[in-house]
Amino acid sequence: MIRQAARRGERPDEYTALSDRMGYLLVLRFAMASVVVAWSAIRPEALGAPFTVLAGVSLGYIVMAAGAEILRRRASRLGFAVLSGLLLLDGLYLAYAMYIT
């Protein structure tokens, strides 16, 4: 493995599998949604929409992110497209969370 990486010009200590990084990103998505919902539960008077709407959007975000991650792992040809879509979904959710809170 190290010799193969050296032949390709890569440093073996810099290599991290994309699936590992995407797994960490999925955990980060769960953490972001959890923080948004927890903060909204603590300070409901600061919300620009009902708490149930924010909780529903957060749950939908998590379900869509987990489903897309499963799809990305199973469909190797669509992996890049799903990855790009997930990044757009992250941006939309973060914009919504900032606007509502």
Beta strands, then each sheet from edge to edge (+ up, - down):
end
